[in-house]
Amino acid sequence: MKSVVLCGSRRFKTEIREFANELKKQNIDVFEPILHQGHEEWTNLSDDYKKYIALGLTHGHFAKIRMADVVYVYNKDSYSGVSTTLEIGYAVALDKPIYAFSNDNDEICRQILFREIITSPKDLIKKL
């Protein structure tokens, strides 16, 4: 069975969850990012604790990238944030195939790393 790690911005939390659920319905192993929205909680944390949490989330997602067969970047409207860009670089270093939701019109260096643009779970499953 193939596995997929999903990467993407918190701004697409709902869409990423829906994409993941469609893959899971077809018995694909899916590693999802942890996408919190509690800005209020975050602002009340100390700077040291924020760094500790960010470090754990970053390395945790890197572990998911190592375990997955393919990487899927959910970059709706060509948006890839800083964390997603780091994850793309990590996946490239591990020689993982990277598929994306849309071309990155703003950054050719990210764009050339995508093997193919795939806009639906059904089409991604065909590639697996």
C-alpha positions as CSV (number, residue, x, y, z in Angstrom):
1,M,0.0,0.0,0.0
2,K,1.2,3.5,-0.8
3,S,1.3,6.3,1.6
4,V,1.1,10.1,1.2
5,V,2.2,12.9,3.4
6,L,0.2,16.1,3.0
7,C,1.9,19.5,3.3
8,G,0.2,22.9,3.3
9,S,-0.8,26.0,5.0
10,R,-3.1,26.3,8.0
11,R,-5.2,28.6,5.9
12,F,-6.3,25.5,3.9
13,K,-7.0,23.4,6.9
14,T,-10.5,22.4,5.9
15,E,-9.6,21.6,2.3
16,I,-6.5,19.5,3.4
17,R,-8.7,17.5,5.8
18,E,-11.3,16.9,3.1
19,F,-8.5,15.8,0.6
20,A,-7.1,13.5,3.3
21,N,-10.5,11.9,4.0
22,E,-11.0,11.1,0.4
23,L,-7.6,9.4,0.2
24,K,-8.4,7.4,3.4
25,K,-11.7,6.2,2.0
26,Q,-9.6,4.5,-0.7
27,N,-7.4,2.8,1.9
28,I,-4.4,5.1,1.3
29,D,-2.2,5.7,4.4
30,V,-2.2,9.5,4.9
31,F,0.1,11.5,7.1
32,E,-1.5,14.8,7.8
33,P,0.0,18.0,9.2
34,I,-1.1,19.3,12.6
35,L,-2.9,22.5,11.7
36,H,-4.1,24.4,14.8
37,Q,-6.1,27.6,14.6
38,G,-6.0,28.8,18.2
39,H,-4.2,32.1,17.8
40,E,-5.5,33.2,21.1
41,E,-3.8,30.3,22.9
42,W,-0.6,30.9,20.9
43,T,-0.3,34.5,21.8
44,N,-0.4,33.7,25.5
45,L,2.6,31.3,25.3
46,S,6.1,32.4,26.2
47,D,8.6,32.8,23.3
48,D,10.6,29.9,24.6
49,Y,7.6,27.6,24.6
50,K,6.6,28.8,21.1
51,K,10.0,27.8,19.9
52,Y,9.7,24.4,21.6
53,I,6.3,23.7,20.0
54,A,7.5,24.9,16.5
55,L,10.6,22.6,16.8
56,G,8.4,19.6,17.7
57,L,5.9,20.3,14.9
58,T,8.6,20.8,12.3
59,H,10.6,17.6,13.2
60,G,7.3,15.7,13.6
61,H,6.3,16.6,10.0
62,F,9.8,15.8,8.7
63,A,9.4,12.3,10.2
64,K,6.1,11.9,8.3
65,I,7.9,12.9,5.1
66,R,10.5,10.2,5.7
67,M,7.8,7.6,6.2
68,A,5.7,8.5,3.2
69,D,6.1,7.2,-0.3
70,V,5.0,10.5,-1.9
71,V,4.6,14.1,-0.8
72,Y,1.5,16.1,-1.8
73,V,1.6,19.9,-1.5
74,Y,-1.8,21.4,-1.1
75,N,-0.9,24.9,-2.4
76,K,-4.2,26.3,-3.5
77,D,-3.9,29.6,-5.4
78,S,-0.1,28.8,-5.7
79,Y,0.4,29.6,-2.0
80,S,3.2,27.8,-0.1
81,G,4.2,29.3,3.2
82,V,7.6,29.1,4.9
83,S,6.9,25.8,6.6
84,T,5.7,24.2,3.4
85,T,8.7,25.5,1.6
86,L,11.0,23.8,4.2
87,E,9.0,20.6,3.8
88,I,9.4,20.7,0.0
89,G,13.2,21.1,0.4
90,Y,13.3,18.2,2.9
91,A,11.4,16.0,0.6
92,V,13.7,16.9,-2.3
93,A,16.7,16.0,-0.1
94,L,15.1,12.6,0.5
95,D,14.4,12.1,-3.2
96,K,10.7,11.8,-2.6
97,P,8.3,12.4,-5.5
98,I,6.4,15.6,-5.0
99,Y,3.0,16.4,-6.4
100,A,1.1,19.6,-5.9
101,F,-2.4,21.1,-6.2
102,S,-1.3,24.0,-8.3
103,N,1.7,25.4,-10.1
104,D,3.7,27.9,-8.0
105,N,3.5,30.9,-10.3
106,D,5.4,33.1,-7.9
107,E,8.5,31.0,-7.4
108,I,10.0,29.0,-10.2
109,C,12.4,27.2,-7.8
110,R,9.4,25.5,-6.1
111,Q,7.6,25.0,-9.3
112,I,10.3,22.9,-10.9
113,L,10.4,20.5,-8.0
114,F,6.8,19.4,-8.5
115,R,6.6,16.2,-10.5
116,E,3.0,16.9,-11.6
117,I,0.0,19.1,-10.8
118,I,-2.9,17.0,-9.4
119,T,-6.1,18.6,-8.2
120,S,-8.1,15.7,-6.9
121,P,-7.6,12.7,-4.6
122,K,-8.9,10.4,-7.3
123,D,-6.1,11.5,-9.7
124,L,-3.5,11.3,-7.0
125,I,-4.6,7.7,-6.3
126,K,-4.0,6.9,-9.9
127,K,-0.4,8.0,-9.6
128,L,0.2,5.7,-6.6
